Amino acid sequence: MMALTKLFTILTFTNMHLCHSINVWFGCLWIVAILLGLSESHGRILDTDDASNDSGTTPVAYNRRSFIIHGKPTLLLSGSIHYTRIPPSDWNNVFQMAKELGLNCIQTLVIWSEHEPEPNKFNWEGYGDLVKFIDLAAAHDLYVVVRIGPYICGEYYFGGIPLWMRHVTDDEDGREIGCFRCSDALWEREMKRWVSIVVNKLRPQLASNGGPIIWMQVENEYDPDDAYLEWAVDMARNVTTEIPWSLCGHNINECNKLNGHGKDSTTINNNGQTNKVVCTVNGFWSEAGVGVSQPGPVFFDKLWSGNPTQPAAWTEDQGWFDIWGYGRRVRWTSDVLYGIARFLAYGGSYHNFYMLSGGNNYGLRAGRDATTAYAADTAIDNLLLRHEPRFSSLQALFAVIRSIEKELLQQSVPVKPVPLKRTHGSRNNNSTAETHEYGKIAFLSNYGETALESGTFDYKGHSYSIPNHTVVLLDTSSHKVLFNTSASSVVDKDQNLLRQEGPEETALEPIPLTNWVSFQEQVAYGAIRRSQEESPEQLNITKNKSDYLWYSFQTEHAGKISVEAIGYGGYQYVYVNGRLSDTVTTAGVVGAEGNTSSLSERQLLRVHKNGHKKRKVDIFSVAMGLANQKKRVDILSVAMGMSTSVSPQTGKGIKSVSVGKGNPPYTTFATAWKLKGEELEIYTEKGASRVPWEPMSSSILKPTDGLMWLKGSFEVPKSLLPFVGGAQPNQTALVVNLQGLNKGMAYVNGFHLGRYWLVKGECDGGCAPPKHGHHCFLHWAGCGRPTQHLYHIPFEVLKASGNTLTLFEETESQKKRNLDQVHIKVAHNHIP
């Protein structure tokens, strides 16, 4: 029955696009009809006749050694996938790769703003079809961990909280919401409502009902506020206790305190656990001396002293996201392998990659200064390609772990480490090696941070060469090395990848872009206009349906002009009498809320000398995403001038503009939004006919070319036509290289690929942050090159012929811009 359920789910959700001919179509429908009659309830993982699925056993229990699922102790190897960042047609492919890698679980965030964009108006379709996403995971025998939040961070726009939450009011007294993630009655009301909606939506998919969801998380990486955190956990448990709830954070002591050190009287499973929530950890370093916020010895000690019956769960083993204007931060595969092995050596039993595949921030989903590609340096990259050698190396490690899983889980934890004696090396009297033994399996670890601590060590009369920052898995009965996290092939490939700069230019198959045309936007045009207002906040007007808003006023003054922005991470261009000033302001990438950005005087002075008495100033404000930080700030803090981060006071736009010295600032502006191209949707096939496109006389853009729409055509190679409109083929991705441009928005056949920006990435120091000790957790790559220049094109948006790439180049630029450098390419391998 399980095989039939899997076949039905995969066929129904992902492969119907293959049923093109009439005969095949009826064949597909016939199979589906049969399977509909045989299918089971939502996402069942285990057959009812499985010996471990005893009807008297709680579906999800746990002890210190592991989670126990349907009565079976289980080592969980997991990976994060955000359904809103991966095209729905490709969910099946990513789950297949997760199984191929050796995972048995996936983790996802629930994006509130995706599902409830307006109060009580819900979206559970397309990119928001969470039920389908979870059912597909179940069809691949993958358990699911659901992190509800509702604040989820994730470098997502506003941390996943809907914008309308900033204006929630009390129906009785009219009081406005004062803070998020706090003991504000309005926040608690809305949070409880949303958590209840999600749980009820997913209830058929909980493990208690035969589904794949084995636990859920409330809140996320919360800074201490004991009263609110206790309320949040109790609220979640009042919604359901069918499966466990968890908390992840940077301080295990807070979770311990909430659990009452195991003295709470309420149980959540048949094994007698007395904790309200499972306490998990997010972090980077599996080492001593890194404190309670990292998955090292201190975390394990604190976890088990406060929660003696809980398993150790690492919910975020970080890949990293990139930030506009900085070099890419990448991790060596050997470091990833080392962290996993050390965590298991300490006694960990749930490991999760954050991310398994980050996908992309299509549209305007990115938070603040995160790039459109999200967490590209992961086992499955943002182009949905296997990242080699990482993928194969992890696959090999997980195969070994699965082969020794039973042996590991039969042993009690914690296992006390035993120091290893150094026999050769430069520091014979200062060994940094130790072993953890699990029956006939031993983890030989050298936690030294520098090469000086590498050496040869004795273990039971045998010598083993163990470089620093390395774990060797050993079968003690045969002294056979099962796995070495610093195998030479892995380390050599890691280092070679960092030395290569731009090999993709010769490795990718090109697809030409032809028939370039352009359409010019007007300065200060907006389909929706509002009269003078006092410091109008941008997102109150645009609702994040556009990045762009014009602020306009008139002045008789001349001299230096300064713009004070609202919020962090915006970008402003100032036009005087229809001409762009020499310098653009930025409140993003560097800087903070309230900073004043200065513009060149030359434009204003030139206009003044031409005799104009009144000058019209138009400021083109670009929102560039909204903060996703977890900081909680209430009204009082804002009144005192503190940064708002994710709070009701978070905003974007222009607060004031000063012109010349000694003049009062301008704070009243007229506004306009929806560019002509946005209003008419000229990036779509239908909308493109609504404006007069002009043929490009040259592929070279002039320095004064800005506020300009550009459109080119391309054809899909014949070999890829069978996949058009559906799932991306195996190890094949379509990308557009935008190195010939500067900054703006990109669309393919009306689908919004996201923001593009060809700003060069700066690198600072030998190691990329975050840093700890002498070991580089992250390395810089792509220094001096654009942070992101390749943008993913989903196959599901392609057509058999006549595909269009539409770009909005938002600004003039002195740098050379050449459309001949803009091209589509086919990639078959991860691009470093």
Protein Blocks (a to p, Z undefined) as FASTA:
>chain_A
ZZmmmmmmmmmmmmmmmmmbfmlmmmmmmmmmmmmmmpccehifbdfklmklcfkbcfba
cdfkbcceehiacddddddddfklpcfklmmmmmmmmmmnopabdcddddfklmmmbghi
acfehjllmklmmmmmmmnopacdddebjangjopghhlpafklmmgccfklopacfbgh
iabfklmmmmmmmmmmmmmmmmmmpmklopabfbdcedjhiacdfklmmmmmmmmmmmpc
kbccddddfbfklmmmmnonopafbdcbfnopabfbdcddddjbdcehkajmbccfklmm
mmmmmmmmbccddfbccdddddehiacddddfklmmmmmmmmmmnopabdcdddfbloja
ehjlbghjbcfbghklcfbdfkopacdfklmmmmmmmmmmmmmmmmmmmpccdddddddd
dfbdjblmlccbdcddehjaccdddfbfbfklgccddeehiacdddehiacdddfklopa
fbdfkbfklmmmmmmmmmpghklmmmpccdddehiacddddehiafbdcdddehiafklm
nnopafbdcdddddfbecjdddddedehiacdddeehiacfbdcdfehiacehiacdddf
klmmmmmmnopabdcddddddfkpaafbfbdcdfklmmnopafkjafkbccdjfbdcede
hiacdfbdcddehifklmnopmbmklmmmpccdddfbfbdcfklghiacdddddddfklm
mmgoiacdehiacdddfklmmbdcddeehiafbjcdfbdcddedjbdcddehjbdfbdce
hihiafblcdcddfklpcfbhpacddddfbdcfbdcdfklgccdddfbdcZZ
